[in-house]
């Protein structure tokens, strides 16, 4: 399972900042829809909620790393 997660992280690292922002927006929309489905007992794959939350966290972590790295590069210049 760790290989699956690291593969997902590497896929995200290969994307540009704009692509990450778009994917984050899509995942947030999906999380919203999943919450509604859960509230109305129409959720087909309950595990998908956890997957989406973790993907959102991965993207936010990556964006934070990039922002800190850009800040450090700007401070050096």
Rosetta blueprint (number, residue, H / E / L):
1 X L
2 X H
3 X H
4 X H
5 X H
6 X H
7 X H
8 X H
9 X H
10 X H
11 X H
12 X H
13 X H
14 X L
15 X L
16 X L
17 X H
18 X H
19 X H
20 X H
21 X H
22 X H
23 X H
24 X H
25 X H
26 X H
27 X H
28 X H
29 X H
30 X H
31 X H
32 X H
33 X H
34 X H
35 X H
36 X H
37 X H
38 X H
39 X H
40 X L
41 X L
42 X L
43 X L
44 X L
45 X L
46 X L
47 X H
48 X H
49 X H
50 X H
51 X H
52 X H
53 X H
54 X H
55 X H
56 X H
57 X H
58 X H
59 X H
60 X H
61 X H
62 X H
63 X H
64 X H
65 X H
66 X H
67 X H
68 X H
69 X H
70 X H
71 X H
72 X H
73 X H
74 X H
75 X H
76 X H
77 X L
